[in-house]
Amino acid sequence: MKTLLWLGLVVMMLGGLSLFVPIPRNEREGFSAGGIAIGIETQRSATVSPLVSGLIILAGAGMMIAGKRKS
């Protein structure tokens, strides 16, 4: 099945990218009363845990192997 092979390749590439590309995150804290709002908005970027990225890469490799065996 070529579809499983290509899907595994895409998943494996996404796992590799997740090691290096940070994911932006916005947080807003504050309060509002009537028409007045006071707050602070912070922005952070964090990468995915290397363990999770490794699991995604292994899952993609497993899908590629399964797709190659069926064809």
Biopython code that builds the backbone (N, CA, C, O; Angstrom):
import numpy as np
from Bio.PDB.StructureBuilder import StructureBuilder

atoms = [
    (1, "MET", "N", (0.834, -1.175, 0.000)),
    (1, "MET", "CA", (0.000, 0.000, 0.000)),
    (1, "MET", "C", (0.879, 1.238, 0.000)),
    (1, "MET", "O", (1.551, 1.532, 0.989)),
    (2, "LYS", "N", (0.873, 1.942, -1.080)),
    (2, "LYS", "CA", (1.701, 3.141, -1.206)),
    (2, "LYS", "C", (1.216, 4.261, -0.285)),
    (2, "LYS", "O", (2.025, 5.071, 0.169)),
    (3, "THR", "N", (-0.067, 4.323, -0.006)),
    (3, "THR", "CA", (-0.611, 5.389, 0.827)),
    (3, "THR", "C", (-0.017, 5.344, 2.225)),
    (3, "THR", "O", (0.351, 6.381, 2.777)),
    (4, "LEU", "N", (0.078, 4.157, 2.798)),
    (4, "LEU", "CA", (0.640, 4.022, 4.139)),
    (4, "LEU", "C", (2.120, 4.390, 4.158)),
    (4, "LEU", "O", (2.609, 4.952, 5.138)),
    (5, "LEU", "N", (2.824, 4.079, 3.089)),
    (5, "LEU", "CA", (4.236, 4.434, 2.976)),
    (5, "LEU", "C", (4.411, 5.945, 2.954)),
    (5, "LEU", "O", (5.257, 6.481, 3.670)),
    (6, "TRP", "N", (3.624, 6.635, 2.143)),
    (6, "TRP", "CA", (3.722, 8.092, 2.059)),
    (6, "TRP", "C", (3.241, 8.773, 3.335)),
    (6, "TRP", "O", (3.817, 9.774, 3.760)),
    (7, "LEU", "N", (2.204, 8.244, 3.938)),
    (7, "LEU", "CA", (1.718, 8.801, 5.199)),
    (7, "LEU", "C", (2.766, 8.642, 6.288)),
    (7, "LEU", "O", (2.959, 9.547, 7.100)),
    (8, "GLY", "N", (3.439, 7.508, 6.311)),
    (8, "GLY", "CA", (4.519, 7.289, 7.267)),
    (8, "GLY", "C", (5.664, 8.257, 7.054)),
    (8, "GLY", "O", (6.265, 8.727, 8.020)),
    (9, "LEU", "N", (5.974, 8.562, 5.804)),
    (9, "LEU", "CA", (7.030, 9.522, 5.501)),
    (9, "LEU", "C", (6.666, 10.921, 5.997)),
    (9, "LEU", "O", (7.508, 11.629, 6.548)),
    (10, "VAL", "N", (5.411, 11.310, 5.798)),
    (10, "VAL", "CA", (4.956, 12.624, 6.271)),
    (10, "VAL", "C", (5.006, 12.691, 7.794)),
    (10, "VAL", "O", (5.460, 13.690, 8.351)),
    (11, "VAL", "N", (4.548, 11.645, 8.472)),
    (11, "VAL", "CA", (4.563, 11.618, 9.934)),
    (11, "VAL", "C", (5.999, 11.669, 10.452)),
    (11, "VAL", "O", (6.286, 12.340, 11.443)),
    (12, "MET", "N", (6.893, 10.959, 9.776)),
    (12, "MET", "CA", (8.291, 10.953, 10.187)),
    (12, "MET", "C", (8.930, 12.335, 10.002)),
    (12, "MET", "O", (9.725, 12.766, 10.838)),
    (13, "MET", "N", (8.592, 13.017, 8.929)),
    (13, "MET", "CA", (9.112, 14.365, 8.703)),
    (13, "MET", "C", (8.566, 15.348, 9.743)),
    (13, "MET", "O", (9.294, 16.219, 10.218)),
    (14, "LEU", "N", (7.295, 15.209, 10.092)),
    (14, "LEU", "CA", (6.715, 16.078, 11.121)),
    (14, "LEU", "C", (7.375, 15.842, 12.477)),
    (14, "LEU", "O", (7.575, 16.784, 13.244)),
    (15, "GLY", "N", (7.710, 14.596, 12.771)),
    (15, "GLY", "CA", (8.422, 14.289, 14.007)),
    (15, "GLY", "C", (9.799, 14.920, 14.030)),
    (15, "GLY", "O", (10.236, 15.422, 15.066)),
    (16, "GLY", "N", (10.489, 14.899, 12.894)),
    (16, "GLY", "CA", (11.795, 15.537, 12.809)),
    (16, "GLY", "C", (11.698, 17.049, 12.962)),
    (16, "GLY", "O", (12.528, 17.663, 13.633)),
    (17, "LEU", "N", (10.696, 17.645, 12.345)),
    (17, "LEU", "CA", (10.506, 19.088, 12.473)),
    (17, "LEU", "C", (10.151, 19.490, 13.901)),
    (17, "LEU", "O", (10.531, 20.568, 14.357)),
    (18, "SER", "N", (9.430, 18.634, 14.599)),
    (18, "SER", "CA", (9.011, 18.977, 15.958)),
    (18, "SER", "C", (10.195, 19.062, 16.921)),
    (18, "SER", "O", (10.066, 19.622, 18.010)),
    (19, "LEU", "N", (11.343, 18.513, 16.531)),
    (19, "LEU", "CA", (12.543, 18.640, 17.363)),
    (19, "LEU", "C", (13.108, 20.054, 17.334)),
    (19, "LEU", "O", (13.703, 20.507, 18.313)),
    (20, "PHE", "N", (12.924, 20.754, 16.211)),
    (20, "PHE", "CA", (13.600, 22.032, 16.019)),
    (20, "PHE", "C", (12.693, 23.255, 15.959)),
    (20, "PHE", "O", (13.121, 24.349, 16.326)),
    (21, "VAL", "N", (11.464, 23.097, 15.510)),
    (21, "VAL", "CA", (10.573, 24.237, 15.310)),
    (21, "VAL", "C", (9.769, 24.492, 16.587)),
    (21, "VAL", "O", (9.018, 23.623, 17.028)),
    (22, "PRO", "N", (9.924, 25.689, 17.187)),
    (22, "PRO", "CA", (9.157, 25.982, 18.404)),
    (22, "PRO", "C", (7.693, 26.280, 18.093)),
    (22, "PRO", "O", (7.356, 26.781, 17.020)),
    (23, "ILE", "N", (6.846, 25.964, 19.045)),
    (23, "ILE", "CA", (5.411, 26.204, 18.918)),
    (23, "ILE", "C", (5.075, 27.450, 19.740)),
    (23, "ILE", "O", (5.277, 27.455, 20.954)),
    (24, "PRO", "N", (4.562, 28.515, 19.093)),
    (24, "PRO", "CA", (4.243, 29.741, 19.840)),
    (24, "PRO", "C", (2.995, 29.558, 20.707)),
    (24, "PRO", "O", (2.082, 28.804, 20.370)),
    (25, "ARG", "N", (2.990, 30.269, 21.826)),
    (25, "ARG", "CA", (1.880, 30.175, 22.768)),
    (25, "ARG", "C", (1.622, 31.547, 23.372)),
    (25, "ARG", "O", (2.553, 32.196, 23.850)),
    (26, "ASN", "N", (0.373, 31.998, 23.357)),
    (26, "ASN", "CA", (-0.010, 33.281, 23.939)),
    (26, "ASN", "C", (-0.842, 33.033, 25.191)),
    (26, "ASN", "O", (-1.741, 32.193, 25.200)),
    (27, "GLU", "N", (-0.524, 33.779, 26.248)),
    (27, "GLU", "CA", (-1.288, 33.687, 27.493)),
    (27, "GLU", "C", (-1.720, 35.085, 27.899)),
    (27, "GLU", "O", (-0.948, 36.039, 27.800)),
    (28, "ARG", "N", (-2.948, 35.199, 28.352)),
    (28, "ARG", "CA", (-3.467, 36.493, 28.786)),
    (28, "ARG", "C", (-4.002, 36.358, 30.205)),
    (28, "ARG", "O", (-4.799, 35.471, 30.513)),
    (29, "GLU", "N", (-3.547, 37.250, 31.045)),
    (29, "GLU", "CA", (-4.016, 37.289, 32.427)),
    (29, "GLU", "C", (-4.513, 38.698, 32.729)),
    (29, "GLU", "O", (-3.932, 39.682, 32.271)),
    (30, "GLY", "N", (-5.568, 38.784, 33.485)),
    (30, "GLY", "CA", (-6.100, 40.089, 33.853)),
    (30, "GLY", "C", (-7.559, 39.982, 34.238)),
    (30, "GLY", "O", (-8.086, 38.898, 34.484)),
    (31, "PHE", "N", (-8.197, 41.145, 34.281)),
    (31, "PHE", "CA", (-9.610, 41.167, 34.621)),
    (31, "PHE", "C", (-10.278, 42.294, 33.863)),
    (31, "PHE", "O", (-9.618, 43.207, 33.366)),
    (32, "SER", "N", (-11.597, 42.217, 33.782)),
    (32, "SER", "CA", (-12.361, 43.277, 33.140)),
    (32, "SER", "C", (-13.571, 43.592, 34.002)),
    (32, "SER", "O", (-14.184, 42.712, 34.605)),
    (33, "ALA", "N", (-13.890, 44.865, 34.038)),
    (33, "ALA", "CA", (-15.053, 45.331, 34.794)),
    (33, "ALA", "C", (-15.780, 46.342, 33.927)),
    (33, "ALA", "O", (-15.267, 47.428, 33.656)),
    (34, "GLY", "N", (-16.963, 45.983, 33.500)),
    (34, "GLY", "CA", (-17.711, 46.876, 32.625)),
    (34, "GLY", "C", (-17.010, 47.022, 31.287)),
    (34, "GLY", "O", (-16.792, 46.033, 30.588)),
    (35, "GLY", "N", (-16.656, 48.251, 30.924)),
    (35, "GLY", "CA", (-15.979, 48.505, 29.655)),
    (35, "GLY", "C", (-14.474, 48.627, 29.806)),
    (35, "GLY", "O", (-13.775, 48.905, 28.832)),
    (36, "ILE", "N", (-13.960, 48.422, 31.027)),
    (36, "ILE", "CA", (-12.528, 48.576, 31.286)),
    (36, "ILE", "C", (-11.899, 47.188, 31.436)),
    (36, "ILE", "O", (-12.420, 46.318, 32.135)),
    (37, "ALA", "N", (-10.784, 47.017, 30.770)),
    (37, "ALA", "CA", (-10.069, 45.745, 30.885)),
    (37, "ALA", "C", (-8.596, 46.028, 31.142)),
    (37, "ALA", "O", (-7.974, 46.840, 30.457)),
    (38, "ILE", "N", (-8.055, 45.346, 32.138)),
    (38, "ILE", "CA", (-6.639, 45.477, 32.471)),
    (38, "ILE", "C", (-6.050, 44.073, 32.398)),
    (38, "ILE", "O", (-6.588, 43.128, 32.975)),
    (39, "GLY", "N", (-4.948, 43.955, 31.687)),
    (39, "GLY", "CA", (-4.361, 42.633, 31.574)),
    (39, "GLY", "C", (-2.972, 42.677, 30.965)),
    (39, "GLY", "O", (-2.512, 43.701, 30.459)),
    (40, "ILE", "N", (-2.343, 41.556, 31.033)),
    (40, "ILE", "CA", (-1.005, 41.375, 30.471)),
    (40, "ILE", "C", (-1.057, 40.170, 29.547)),
    (40, "ILE", "O", (-1.596, 39.121, 29.898)),
    (41, "GLU", "N", (-0.490, 40.336, 28.367)),
    (41, "GLU", "CA", (-0.413, 39.231, 27.430)),
    (41, "GLU", "C", (1.054, 38.861, 27.245)),
    (41, "GLU", "O", (1.881, 39.708, 26.907)),
    (42, "THR", "N", (1.368, 37.586, 27.470)),
    (42, "THR", "CA", (2.743, 37.114, 27.309)),
    (42, "THR", "C", (2.799, 36.108, 26.171)),
    (42, "THR", "O", (1.841, 35.380, 25.911)),
    (43, "GLN", "N", (3.930, 36.086, 25.508)),
    (43, "GLN", "CA", (4.136, 35.149, 24.410)),
    (43, "GLN", "C", (5.348, 34.290, 24.734)),
    (43, "GLN", "O", (6.401, 34.793, 25.124)),
    (44, "ARG", "N", (5.179, 32.984, 24.563)),
    (44, "ARG", "CA", (6.273, 32.036, 24.791)),
    (44, "ARG", "C", (6.349, 31.079, 23.614)),
    (44, "ARG", "O", (5.360, 30.834, 22.923)),
    (45, "SER", "N", (7.529, 30.550, 23.405)),
    (45, "SER", "CA", (7.723, 29.517, 22.390)),
    (45, "SER", "C", (8.437, 28.350, 23.040)),
    (45, "SER", "O", (9.398, 28.538, 23.785)),
    (46, "ALA", "N", (7.971, 27.154, 22.759)),
    (46, "ALA", "CA", (8.582, 25.957, 23.331)),
    (46, "ALA", "C", (8.572, 24.851, 22.295)),
    (46, "ALA", "O", (7.650, 24.753, 21.485)),
    (47, "THR", "N", (9.599, 24.022, 22.324)),
    (47, "THR", "CA", (9.637, 22.872, 21.426)),
    (47, "THR", "C", (9.008, 21.669, 22.123)),
    (47, "THR", "O", (8.868, 21.636, 23.345)),
    (48, "VAL", "N", (8.640, 20.702, 21.324)),
    (48, "VAL", "CA", (8.059, 19.478, 21.856)),
    (48, "VAL", "C", (9.163, 18.662, 22.526)),
    (48, "VAL", "O", (10.320, 18.735, 22.112)),
    (49, "SER", "N", (8.831, 17.912, 23.521)),
    (49, "SER", "CA", (9.791, 17.072, 24.216)),
    (49, "SER", "C", (10.486, 16.126, 23.233)),
    (49, "SER", "O", (9.833, 15.570, 22.350)),
    (50, "PRO", "N", (11.796, 15.941, 23.376)),
    (50, "PRO", "CA", (12.496, 15.016, 22.473)),
    (50, "PRO", "C", (11.957, 13.588, 22.533)),
    (50, "PRO", "O", (12.012, 12.866, 21.537)),
    (51, "LEU", "N", (11.445, 13.180, 23.670)),
    (51, "LEU", "CA", (10.859, 11.849, 23.790)),
    (51, "LEU", "C", (9.618, 11.719, 22.904)),
    (51, "LEU", "O", (9.444, 10.716, 22.212)),
    (52, "VAL", "N", (8.773, 12.721, 22.931)),
    (52, "VAL", "CA", (7.562, 12.706, 22.103)),
    (52, "VAL", "C", (7.944, 12.755, 20.625)),
    (52, "VAL", "O", (7.359, 12.045, 19.807)),
    (53, "SER", "N", (8.923, 13.590, 20.284)),
    (53, "SER", "CA", (9.379, 13.663, 18.898)),
    (53, "SER", "C", (9.941, 12.324, 18.435)),
    (53, "SER", "O", (9.697, 11.901, 17.305)),
    (54, "GLY", "N", (10.689, 11.664, 19.301)),
    (54, "GLY", "CA", (11.233, 10.349, 18.959)),
    (54, "GLY", "C", (10.140, 9.326, 18.731)),
    (54, "GLY", "O", (10.239, 8.497, 17.826)),
    (55, "LEU", "N", (9.101, 9.377, 19.545)),
    (55, "LEU", "CA", (7.979, 8.452, 19.358)),
    (55, "LEU", "C", (7.246, 8.702, 18.047)),
    (55, "LEU", "O", (6.807, 7.762, 17.385)),
    (56, "ILE", "N", (7.116, 9.976, 17.673)),
    (56, "ILE", "CA", (6.467, 10.309, 16.406)),
    (56, "ILE", "C", (7.308, 9.794, 15.233)),
    (56, "ILE", "O", (6.773, 9.259, 14.262)),
    (57, "ILE", "N", (8.639, 9.965, 15.336)),
    (57, "ILE", "CA", (9.528, 9.479, 14.282)),
    (57, "ILE", "C", (9.447, 7.962, 14.174)),
    (57, "ILE", "O", (9.390, 7.425, 13.068)),
    (58, "LEU", "N", (9.443, 7.266, 15.305)),
    (58, "LEU", "CA", (9.334, 5.799, 15.286)),
    (58, "LEU", "C", (7.996, 5.339, 14.716)),
    (58, "LEU", "O", (7.936, 4.339, 14.001)),
    (59, "ALA", "N", (6.935, 6.056, 15.027)),
    (59, "ALA", "CA", (5.625, 5.698, 14.483)),
    (59, "ALA", "C", (5.621, 5.868, 12.967)),
    (59, "ALA", "O", (5.081, 5.029, 12.247)),
    (60, "GLY", "N", (6.221, 6.948, 12.484)),
    (60, "GLY", "CA", (6.310, 7.156, 11.041)),
    (60, "GLY", "C", (7.132, 6.073, 10.362)),
    (60, "GLY", "O", (6.769, 5.591, 9.289)),
    (61, "ALA", "N", (8.257, 5.686, 10.995)),
    (61, "ALA", "CA", (9.094, 4.626, 10.431)),
    (61, "ALA", "C", (8.329, 3.301, 10.415)),
    (61, "ALA", "O", (8.431, 2.540, 9.452)),
    (62, "GLY", "N", (7.575, 3.024, 11.458)),
    (62, "GLY", "CA", (6.770, 1.797, 11.498)),
    (62, "GLY", "C", (5.711, 1.782, 10.415)),
    (62, "GLY", "O", (5.449, 0.740, 9.814)),
    (63, "MET", "N", (5.099, 2.931, 10.160)),
    (63, "MET", "CA", (4.100, 3.007, 9.096)),
    (63, "MET", "C", (4.751, 2.788, 7.730)),
    (63, "MET", "O", (4.171, 2.147, 6.855)),
    (64, "MET", "N", (5.948, 3.320, 7.556)),
    (64, "MET", "CA", (6.647, 3.133, 6.282)),
    (64, "MET", "C", (7.007, 1.659, 6.067)),
    (64, "MET", "O", (6.879, 1.137, 4.959)),
    (65, "ILE", "N", (7.455, 1.001, 7.126)),
    (65, "ILE", "CA", (7.797, -0.422, 7.019)),
    (65, "ILE", "C", (6.553, -1.249, 6.733)),
    (65, "ILE", "O", (6.582, -2.154, 5.899)),
    (66, "ALA", "N", (5.453, -0.937, 7.429)),
    (66, "ALA", "CA", (4.199, -1.669, 7.193)),
    (66, "ALA", "C", (3.685, -1.431, 5.775)),
    (66, "ALA", "O", (3.164, -2.352, 5.146)),
    (67, "GLY", "N", (3.824, -0.227, 5.274)),
    (67, "GLY", "CA", (3.390, 0.063, 3.913)),
    (67, "GLY", "C", (4.255, -0.617, 2.874)),
    (67, "GLY", "O", (3.761, -1.005, 1.815)),
    (68, "LYS", "N", (5.526, -0.765, 3.155)),
    (68, "LYS", "CA", (6.434, -1.420, 2.202)),
    (68, "LYS", "C", (6.188, -2.930, 2.168)),
    (68, "LYS", "O", (6.288, -3.548, 1.108)),
    (69, "ARG", "N", (5.870, -3.521, 3.308)),
    (69, "ARG", "CA", (5.651, -4.978, 3.366)),
    (69, "ARG", "C", (4.359, -5.384, 2.655)),
    (69, "ARG", "O", (4.294, -6.468, 2.075)),
    (70, "LYS", "N", (3.340, -4.540, 2.690)),
    (70, "LYS", "CA", (2.062, -4.904, 2.078)),
    (70, "LYS", "C", (2.093, -4.815, 0.565)),
    (70, "LYS", "O", (1.288, -5.460, -0.106)),
    (71, "SER", "N", (3.010, -4.024, 0.012)),
    (71, "SER", "CA", (3.022, -3.858, -1.453)),
    (71, "SER", "C", (3.868, -4.902, -2.151)),
    (71, "SER", "O", (3.974, -4.892, -3.377)),
]
sb = StructureBuilder()
sb.init_structure("model")
sb.init_model(0)
sb.init_chain("A")
sb.init_seg("    ")
for serial, (resi, resn, name, xyz) in enumerate(atoms, 1):
    if name == "N":
        sb.init_residue(resn, " ", resi, " ")
    sb.init_atom(name, np.array(xyz, "f"), 0.0, 1.0, " ", f" {name:<3s}", serial, name[0])
structure = sb.get_structure()
